[in-house]
């Protein structure tokens, strides 16, 4: 199923907000600045090619920064566990 542009923007903003909220206060300033710059790119019109570049930029940013890797685990682990539980319930 293809995600609409509006849904994709909501999803990306929620992901970036979740990463920002999961950052440690001790080392958050440079990462927050990078995430804010990425969030601003969501405001403009986007086509599929632009969306892919933004997704790749977010992936590269998380892969290149240990603090963001830790924040991504904090942010995504509960979502993945919830999705797995729902999938198990659906399969039963």
Order of alpha helices (4+ residues) and beta strands (2+ residues): alpha-alpha-alpha-alpha
